[in-house]
Amino acid sequence: MPTHPPVSVVIPAYNEADSIRSVVEQVRSVLNDGGAETEIIVVVDGATDRTADEARSVADRVIEHPQNLGYGRSLKSGILAARHDLVAITDADRTYPADRIPDLIALCDRYDMVVGARTGAHYQGSAFKRIGRIIFRRLAEVSVGQKIPDINSGLRVFRKSQMLPFFPIVSSGFSFTTTSTLAYMHNDLLVHYVPIDYRRRAGRSKVRHLRDSLRAIQIITEAILRCNPVKVFLLLAAPYLFVALVCAIVAIMTGSSVWALCSLIAICTTGVLLGMGFLAVAVMPRRRPIDVPPPADGNEPQKAAHDS
């Protein structure tokens, strides 16, 4: 009997001619050992080298974008084309261990999304990357109210029927993984993390750290405003509340009316910000699941999001 359900594997690739063949072969070898039907889709995102030719020789299906549309857009193209409801994604640069994909698949009967949480020296990177990663993770954890070991890992398994309703709000760029994680957690879907060893990449990184870091902060902030806006206003109100308390203490100790007025202004500002946050929550539309047609392999799609 097959050890795992039918699965479609989506691999976005941009100028990865030196590694795409070996990645596809590793994925196929690992999943074929499980005896279940496996489909491997490579999305060539406007590559200018031989990535498409290399992919066609080993993949079940190759989708080519005529120009570079971005990491997230490539994943969306592959997910839409997937024949099976269960979808795994990984990168084309050999950084993710293909032999861990079955471990993630095995947990999908208990969780809505299973993510490989990166570990090891190659994941740590420079001090700039580590600091940025901590900032993004902390922002995301404030947003969802739970710990997130790896906010943007590119190795994960999920169901197509659950992911499709989130396409309008999931990023088409580098932050696809970040926004999909937040979308699942904000809609009470279960995300589980499995530690994996992150390896040295083949070729040069396509990530532009400053641009993509600023974009990630913007996307995380937008996700908080869309799904839990009161937290943004609480963060904005906190400094004013602190100033109000300090000014009040100084006013009491010195008897100064100026400090008392400053305290009053800060308290009023705090109240206005909190009121805006509560109003934003009150007028938020209820999140409702979107009907999705059954996948091609006949599995019934599960409910994509819970009403809140």
N, C-alpha and C positions, 0 to 999 in steps of 0.2 A: 504494500500500500504506500502511496505517496506520503512523505513525512511533512509536507507543507502544502497549503492550497495553491491553486494557480496564481501566478504573480507576473505583473509587467514591471520591468526594470527600465527606468528612464535615466539616460545619461546625457546631460548637456555637454557640448564640446565646442570650444573655440580655439582653433590653431593648436590642436593636441595630436598631430599626426604621429608623433613619436611614442605615444602611450595608449591611444584609444584601442588599438588592436589587443594589446595585452590585458587591458581592463575588461573588455568584453569577454575575452576568452576565460579570464579568471572567474567572472561572474557566472558565465554559462557552466563552467566545470563544477563550481560549488553548488549551484541550484539544480543541475541535472542529477547530482548525486541524491537529491531528495525525491526524484522520481515523479515530480509534478510538472504540469505544463508551465513553461517559462517563455516569456516574450521579452526580448531586449530591444529597446528603442533608443537610438542615438539621434539627438537633435543637434545638427551642425549649424551653429549660429553665425553665419556669414564668414566662415573661415576662409583664409586666403592661402592656405597650404593644402596638403593632401589628406586632411582629416576626413573628408567625405568619402574619398576612394578607399581609405583604410577601413572606415566604418562599414561601408557596403560589403566588404569581403567577409565580415564576421557577424554583423548585427542582423536581426530579423527584419528590422525596418529602420530606414534612415530618413529623417525629415530635415530638409535644408531650408534655412532662412536666407533670402537673397542678400541680406545685410545684417550686421550685428544689432540685434534687438535687446540683448540683455539676458542675464542668467535666469531671472524669474520668468521671462517670456518664453524662454526655451523649455523650461520645466512645464509651463502651462500647455505648450504645444504637445509635448510628450504625454502629459496626463490626459488631455483630451483625446489623443489617439489611442490610448491604452485599451486593450480588449478586456482585460481583467479588472475586477473591482479592487483587488489588493495591488498596491503600487509601491515599489521601492525606488528611491532615488539615490544616486551616488555621483561622484565626480570622475572626470576623465583623466585626471593627473596622477593616479596611483596613490593618493594620500590616504584613502580609506580602505580598510581591510575587507576585501570581498568575502572572506570566509566567515565574517561576523553577520552577514545578511541573514542567513538562516536563523541565527539566534534572535534577531529582531522580529522576523516573521513569526517565530514560535510564540511570541508574546502578544500578537495582534488579536488573539481571541479574548484577551483580558483588557487591552488598552486600545484607545482610538488612534493613537500615534505612538510609535516607538522610535526613539532617537539614539544614535550613537554619540555619547558624550566624549569628546576628544581628550586624550591625555598624552603625556610624553614630551620630550624635549623639543620636538619639531612643532608642537602646538603652541608652546610658550611664546616663541618669537622674540622680537625686540621689546624694550621697555615701553616704547610708545604703544605697541600693539597690546601689551598686557594691561596698561592703564586704560586704554580705550575699551578693551573687553570688559574690564571690571565696571566701568561707568555704564556701558550698555546693559550688562547683566543686572546691576542694581536698579536702574531705571525700569527695566522689564519686571523685576521682582516687586517693585513698588506698585506697578500697574496691576499685576495679577494677584498679589498677596501670597505668593508661594515661591519656593526656591527653584531656580532654573540653572542647572549645572552647565549647560551649553546652549546659548540662545540661538546660534546660527550654524549649527552643524549641518553639513550637506549629506549626511547618511541617515536616512530615516525611512520608515515604512508606515503607510496609512491607507485608508480606503478612498478610492476615487469618488464614491457617492457622498462622502462626508466633506471632501476637500472642495468639490465644485461650487457649492453655495458660497464659499468664501473668496472665490476668484475676483469679484469686484473690489474687494478691499485688500487683497494680498498683493504685495509689490511685484512688479514685472522686472525689477532690477536685482541688484545684489542682495537685497534684504527680503527676498521671497521667504527664506527659511525663518527669519526673525518674525515677520508679520504672520506667517502661518502658525507659528508657535503661539503667539499672542491671541490670534483669532480662536484657536482651539481652547486655550485656557480661559479666555473671557466668556466662552460659551459653554463652560462646564464639561468639556470633553477631556478625557483622561490622556495625559501625555506622560510617558515613562522613559527614563534614561538608562542606557546601558553603557558602561565605560568601554572605550575602544582605544587602541593604540594608533595615534595619528602619525603618518609617515612623511618622509621628505618628498616633496612634490617633484614631478618630472617637468622640466622646462621652467619658464618664467611665470610668475603669478600675474593674473589679469586684474587683480584688485588694486584700485587707486585709494590708498588708505585715507587720506584727508577728505577727499570728496565723498567716499563711501561712508566714512565715519559720521560726517555731518548729516548725510542723508539718513543714516540709521537712527541718529538722535531725533531727527524730524519725524521719521516714521513711528518710532516708539511713542513720541509725544502725541502724535495724531491718534494712535491706537488707544492711549489713555483717555484722550478727549472724547473719542467715539464710544468707548465701552465703559469707562469709569471716570467721568470728568471731575467728580468731586475731589479726587486725589490731586489733580493738578491745582485746583483752587486752594486745597489745604496746604500744599507746598508753597504756593504764592503767599498765603496768609500767614504762614509761620513766622517769617522775619518781622512782619509788622506787629504780630502779637508779642514777640520778644522785645522789640523796641518800645511797645506800649508798657510792658512790665518794668523795663529799665527806667523809662521816663517817670513812671508812677513812683518808683522807689526813690529816685532823686528828688522828685517833687515833695514827697513826704518828709525826706531828711532835711531839705533846704527850705521848704515852705515857698518855693518859687512857683508863681502862677504860669510862667512861661513853660516850665517843664510839665506842669499839669496839663496845659493846652496841647503840648506835643503828645502827651500820653493819650489824651482824648482823641486827637486826630488819628493816631495810629490805631486805636481801638475801633474807631468808626471805619477806617480802611479795612481792618480785619473783618468786621461785620459785613461790609459790602462784598468782599471777595468770597466769604463763606456763603452769603446769600446767593451770589451768582452761581456758585457750585451746586447748591441745593436746587436752584431753579433749573440748571442744566440737567440734573438727574430727573427732575419732575417731568420735563418735556421730552426726555429720551424716548424714541420709538421702541416698542417691544421688539425684541429679536425673535424672528420666526423662521422656521426651517423652510427651505426652498425645495419644491418638488424636483427630483432628478430622475430621469428615466433609468430603468434597470440596466446594469452593465451587460456587455455582450456575452459574458460567461454564464448569465442566468441568475447570479446571486442577487437576492433582494437588497437594495440599498438600505442602510440603517438611517435613523434620524440624524440629520446633519447638525442640528443645534437645538439646545433646550430653551424653552421660553424662560425669560427671567422676569 
